[in-house]
Amino acid sequence: MTEAHPNTAPSWLPSKLPAWPTWVDGGVIVALTSAGLLAPDHRDLWYAALLVAFAGIAGPVLAGAAITTWWSERRPPEQRLQGARRRPALMAREARDTALAAWVAACLVAWALWRLWTGRPIGLVWSAAEAGGVLPALLQSLAGVVVLDAWLYWKHRLLHSRWLFAFHRGHHVFRDPTAFAGFAVGPVESLLTFWPVVLVAVPQAKHWAPIYFALVGGFILLNFYLHCGLAVRLLEALLPRLLVNTSAFHNRHHANADVNFGEALTLWDRICRTRLEDRVKVKEQAHK
């Protein structure tokens, strides 16, 4: 069980947030939804693609979160990382915010679907030969994971800064989250997280579909685990060896928002010494 922190928000954050971050979040939704009007033709297909993408993203994600939450919430309190809940989980709000994030992602996926449905090429290919060969595709995907993880880490750290935390604070309302909170972030953060999805619509950016969908599915499943509130012994032993984030590692970030910023891997937390154990060592050395 992790030791909870009494306050997940930075001490400099005012108790009453300004209205402008809410307006910016709303503007992102309006802009992304209206972007279909910029399609040179078949705008009706773009909006049909948006609805199909939203159903294809929100449906499986919310269903998977429901199954994971059903399982995790039936575990004995002593197995939970933060112990017995002091108050009911905010599952309805988590699901609402996840659905909104799915809408942002769907607005990006819609461009690839629209191009596909109108006979235009996209970057997603099913043939290994079209992707440049099996080994190059694997190496490219591995490099992409490392680069994307760096972006996710620094994006997350920047969202904990004084000027940007207002866009991230909603996620930290879920101090003891459920799997529904895996993607429960605001529109600005959703855009910063999911923008690489639009690269699928670029024909020159080749993505080998089997690897691409495996990585996307793995990222979704990982987020379910990171927010389920439980630590599965086998996963906690295996994933750190691969530098992959774990439920115990990420749960500390919800309990103490100043540590463990990694979202997919723990690589940059190790490099930048932002793990909880690193901060503890620094404090211990300062008191010697």
Stockholm file with secondary structure:
# STOCKHOLM 1.0

chainA/1-288         MTEAHPNTAPSWLPSKLPAWPTWVDGGVIVALTSAGLLAPDHRDLWYAALLVAFAGIAGPVLAGAAITTWWSERRPPEQRLQGARRRPALMAREARDTALAAWVAACLVAWALWRLWTGRPIGLVWSAAEAGGVLPALLQSLAGVVVLDAWLYWKHRLLHSRWLFAFHRGHHVFRDPTAFAGFAVGPVESLLTFWPVVLVAVPQAKHWAPIYFALVGGFILLNFYLHCGLAVRLLEALLPRLLVNTSAFHNRHHANADVNFGEALTLWDRICRTRLEDRVKVKEQAHK
#=GR chainA/1-288 SS CCCCCSCCSCTTSCSSCCSHHHHHHHHHHHHHHHGGGGCSSCHHHHHHHHHHHHHHHHHHHHHHHHHHHHHHTTSCGGGBTTCSCSSCCCHHHHHHHHHHHHHHHHHHHHHHHHHHHTTCCCSEESCTTTTTCHHHHHHHHHHHHHHHHHHHHHHHHHHTSTTTGGGTHHHHTCSSCCGGGGGCCCHHHHHHHHGGGGGGGCTTSCEEHHHHHHHHHHHHHHHHHHTSSBCCHHHHHHGGGGTBCCHHHHHHHHHCTTSCCCSSBSHHHHHHTCSHHHHHHHHHHHTC
#=GC SS_cons         CCCCCSCCSCTTSCSSCCSHHHHHHHHHHHHHHHGGGGCSSCHHHHHHHHHHHHHHHHHHHHHHHHHHHHHHTTSCGGGBTTCSCSSCCCHHHHHHHHHHHHHHHHHHHHHHHHHHHTTCCCSEESCTTTTTCHHHHHHHHHHHHHHHHHHHHHHHHHHTSTTTGGGTHHHHTCSSCCGGGGGCCCHHHHHHHHGGGGGGGCTTSCEEHHHHHHHHHHHHHHHHHHTSSBCCHHHHHHGGGGTBCCHHHHHHHHHCTTSCCCSSBSHHHHHHTCSHHHHHHHHHHHTC
//
